[in-house]
Amino acid sequence: MEFLKSVLFLAALLVSCSASGGRSQKVFKINIDERGTRYNETVEINDKENSVIYKVPEHNNVAQSETRFDYKTGYFATRIPELKECYIQRIPEGQSSSRFVRKYLQQYRIFKKSKSTVPVKTIATAVIKEQRIDLRELRSSLSAFCGGFVAYKGRQVYHRNFFQMQQNQTNGKGVGRNIRSTSPISLPQSVDVTVGGPGRWKKITLNTCKKLLKYYPELEKGGCANNPDNWEYSCHVKTRTCIYTVKCKLVIAPDKKTAAHYCEETHFYTGWTCCDVKCSN
């Protein structure tokens, strides 16, 4: 029991020192081996701004990207040079501050020296582009981060039903459901999609891949231009990005005589989607 108390005390002391000591800015490199492709992910931590930036190079048909987590506002932005677009979303629960990211990366650096491989958990998601954001009205560090790119609100959708990540395109049916529009040319359309899991529907504002006017000639040919209830959305992945994060926990041996940090990587693999519209019949 005394050993356990000592371990917990030293762990708490380590957290305190890593959070308050040293510079407020720190850069880490994570060496990634992804299906035989090796590259470095750069993680820039700024404790003063309470922000973290992940920089990932192009690899394995995954686009170059930069993702900034602004823990002050509770939002993060992903900048994709290939698309010249920047997507802003709410930070998921469980990710609290730059200081925790710094602490985990320091522990991970020690853990990886003693391990030939690190366990990896992959989370595949799909994000739909919603309404465009005026960066002049966005009062946060994300405004400057997205500067020079077109910014949109991003909405994560439940990919198992409608965005099968192993394929390049979905069947389109079920994505556009209960379309509510009084005009066939109005932008944007309001649709129901499933978010978070089966049966959890939410009304979102959806932008199509092109301006809706460009679809209008084909909608007229199909006889549904003036009947949005017969429109069908076919959504596909434009490009993919990813980031790797790490998380560690203190593991005490069964004999309670030794303890060490155990770390794992989480691979967030995101398909950035847009939707085309056509007649359903």
C-alpha positions in Angstrom: 0.0 0.0 0.0 2.9 2.4 0.8 4.4 1.6 -2.6 1.1 2.4 -4.3 0.8 5.7 -2.4 4.4 6.6 -3.5 3.7 5.8 -7.1 0.5 7.9 -7.2 2.4 10.8 -5.5 5.2 10.7 -8.0 2.7 10.5 -10.9 0.9 13.5 -9.6 4.2 15.3 -9.2 5.2 14.5 -12.7 1.9 15.9 -14.1 2.4 19.1 -12.1 5.9 19.6 -13.3 5.1 18.9 -16.9 2.2 21.2 -16.8 3.9 24.2 -15.2 7.6 23.8 -16.0 9.4 24.6 -19.2 8.2 26.8 -22.1 4.6 27.2 -22.9 5.2 26.0 -26.5 6.5 22.6 -27.4 6.9 20.6 -30.6 6.7 16.8 -30.7 7.3 14.4 -33.5 5.3 11.1 -33.7 7.0 8.5 -35.9 4.2 6.7 -37.8 4.4 3.4 -39.6 1.2 3.0 -41.5 0.9 -0.1 -43.6 4.7 0.1 -44.4 4.7 3.8 -45.0 6.8 5.8 -42.5 6.3 9.5 -41.9 6.4 12.0 -39.0 3.4 13.7 -37.6 4.2 17.0 -36.0 2.3 18.1 -32.9 2.7 21.8 -31.9 1.5 22.6 -28.3 0.8 26.1 -27.0 -0.2 26.0 -23.4 -0.6 29.8 -23.3 -3.2 29.7 -26.0 -4.5 26.2 -24.8 -4.2 24.9 -28.4 -2.7 22.0 -30.2 -1.9 21.7 -34.0 -1.4 18.4 -35.7 0.4 18.5 -39.1 0.2 15.4 -41.3 2.0 15.0 -44.7 0.4 13.4 -47.7 0.7 9.6 -47.6 -1.2 6.4 -48.6 -3.8 8.3 -50.6 -4.4 10.5 -47.6 -4.2 14.3 -48.2 -1.9 16.7 -46.4 -3.7 18.4 -43.6 -3.4 20.5 -40.5 -5.8 20.3 -37.6 -6.0 22.9 -34.8 -7.7 22.2 -31.5 -8.7 25.4 -29.7 -9.6 24.3 -26.2 -10.6 27.8 -25.2 -13.5 27.8 -27.5 -14.2 24.1 -27.6 -13.9 23.9 -31.4 -11.3 22.5 -33.8 -10.6 23.2 -37.5 -9.1 21.0 -40.2 -7.3 22.8 -43.0 -7.0 20.8 -46.3 -4.8 22.5 -48.9 -5.9 20.0 -51.6 -9.5 21.3 -51.4 -8.6 24.8 -50.3 -11.2 24.3 -47.6 -11.3 24.5 -43.8 -13.9 22.6 -41.7 -14.8 23.7 -38.2 -16.4 21.2 -35.7 -17.0 20.9 -32.0 -14.2 19.1 -30.0 -15.5 15.7 -28.8 -16.0 15.1 -25.1 -13.0 13.7 -23.2 -10.4 16.1 -24.8 -9.8 18.8 -22.3 -6.6 20.8 -22.7 -3.2 21.2 -24.3 -1.6 20.3 -21.0 -3.0 16.8 -21.1 -1.8 16.4 -24.7 1.7 17.5 -23.6 1.6 15.1 -20.6 0.5 12.1 -22.7 3.2 12.8 -25.4 5.9 13.0 -22.7 4.8 9.7 -21.3 4.5 8.2 -24.8 8.0 9.2 -25.6 9.3 7.1 -22.7 6.9 4.2 -23.4 7.9 3.9 -27.0 11.6 3.5 -26.2 10.8 0.3 -24.4 8.3 -1.1 -27.0 8.9 -2.2 -30.5 5.3 -1.7 -31.4 2.5 0.5 -30.0 -1.1 -0.6 -30.0 -3.3 1.4 -32.5 -7.0 1.9 -32.4 -8.6 3.2 -35.7 -11.8 5.3 -35.7 -13.2 5.9 -39.2 -15.6 8.8 -39.6 -17.2 10.8 -42.4 -17.9 14.5 -42.4 -20.5 16.4 -44.4 -20.1 20.0 -45.4 -22.7 22.3 -43.9 -23.1 26.0 -44.3 -20.3 28.3 -45.1 -18.7 30.4 -42.3 -17.8 34.0 -42.6 -14.3 34.1 -41.0 -14.7 37.8 -40.3 -17.4 37.0 -37.8 -15.4 34.1 -36.2 -13.7 35.6 -33.1 -11.1 33.0 -32.3 -7.7 31.7 -33.3 -9.5 29.5 -35.8 -10.2 32.5 -37.9 -6.6 33.2 -38.7 -5.9 29.4 -38.9 -8.5 29.1 -41.7 -7.4 32.3 -43.4 -7.1 32.0 -47.1 -9.3 28.9 -47.2 -13.1 28.7 -47.6 -14.5 27.8 -44.2 -17.5 25.5 -43.5 -19.2 24.0 -40.6 -18.6 20.3 -40.6 -21.0 17.6 -39.4 -19.8 14.1 -38.5 -22.3 11.5 -39.7 -22.7 7.8 -38.8 -20.6 6.2 -41.6 -21.6 2.6 -41.1 -25.0 3.2 -42.6 -24.5 5.8 -45.2 -20.7 6.3 -45.7 -19.0 3.0 -46.0 -15.4 4.0 -45.8 -14.1 1.0 -47.7 -16.0 2.2 -50.7 -15.7 5.4 -52.7 -19.4 6.0 -53.0 -22.5 5.2 -51.1 -25.8 4.1 -52.6 -27.2 7.5 -51.9 -30.6 6.3 -50.7 -31.4 7.2 -47.2 -29.0 10.2 -47.0 -31.6 12.6 -48.4 -34.6 11.9 -46.3 -37.6 14.2 -45.6 -36.2 17.0 -47.7 -37.9 20.3 -46.7 -37.7 23.0 -49.3 -40.3 25.3 -50.9 -38.1 26.1 -53.9 -36.1 23.7 -56.1 -33.3 26.3 -56.4 -33.1 27.4 -52.7 -29.7 26.9 -51.1 -29.0 25.2 -48.9 -31.3 22.2 -48.6 -32.4 20.9 -45.1 -32.1 17.1 -44.8 -32.2 14.5 -42.1 -29.1 12.4 -41.6 -28.2 10.0 -38.9 -25.5 11.2 -36.5 -23.8 9.4 -33.6 -25.5 6.0 -34.2 -28.5 4.2 -35.7 -31.8 5.8 -35.1 -30.3 9.1 -34.0 -31.6 11.5 -36.6 -30.8 15.2 -36.7 -31.8 18.0 -39.1 -28.8 19.6 -40.7 -28.1 22.1 -43.4 -26.4 20.4 -46.3 -24.4 22.0 -49.1 -24.2 20.1 -52.4 -20.9 19.5 -54.2 -21.8 22.1 -56.8 -24.2 25.0 -56.7 -27.7 23.6 -57.0 -28.4 25.6 -60.2 -25.8 23.4 -62.0 -27.9 20.3 -61.2 -31.1 22.0 -62.4 -30.9 20.9 -66.2 -30.6 17.3 -65.2 -33.4 17.6 -62.6 -35.6 19.0 -65.4 -34.8 16.1 -67.7 -35.7 13.7 -64.9 -39.0 15.5 -64.3 -38.3 16.2 -60.6 -37.0 19.8 -60.8 -40.1 21.2 -59.1 -40.6 18.3 -56.7 -37.8 18.2 -54.1 -39.5 15.3 -52.3 -38.3 13.1 -55.3 -34.7 14.2 -55.1 -32.0 11.8 -54.0 -28.6 12.6 -52.7 -25.6 10.5 -53.7 -22.7 11.3 -51.4 -19.1 10.4 -51.9 -15.7 11.0 -50.3 -13.8 13.8 -52.0 -10.6 13.2 -50.0 -9.4 11.6 -46.8 -7.3 12.9 -43.9 -6.0 11.5 -40.7 -4.4 12.3 -37.4 -2.8 10.2 -34.7 -3.3 11.0 -31.0 -1.8 9.3 -28.0 -3.2 8.5 -24.5 -1.4 6.9 -21.6 -2.4 5.5 -18.2 -0.5 4.3 -15.2 -0.6 0.5 -14.8 0.4 -1.1 -11.5 1.7 -4.6 -11.6 -0.3 -7.4 -9.8 2.3 -7.6 -7.1 2.0 -3.8 -6.6 5.8 -3.6 -6.6 6.3 -2.0 -10.0 4.3 0.4 -12.2 4.7 1.9 -15.6 2.7 4.0 -18.1 0.9 2.1 -20.9 0.1 4.1 -24.0 -1.8 3.6 -27.2 -2.3 5.5 -30.4 -5.7 6.4 -31.8 -5.9 6.8 -35.6 -8.7 9.2 -36.6 -9.4 8.5 -40.3 -11.8 11.0 -41.9 -13.6 11.0 -45.2 -14.6 14.5 -46.3 -17.8 14.2 -48.3 -20.1 16.1 -50.5 -23.4 15.2 -52.1 -24.8 15.3 -55.7 -28.5 15.5 -56.3 -30.6 13.7 -58.9 -34.1 12.4 -59.4 -34.9 9.3 -57.5 -37.0 7.7 -60.2 
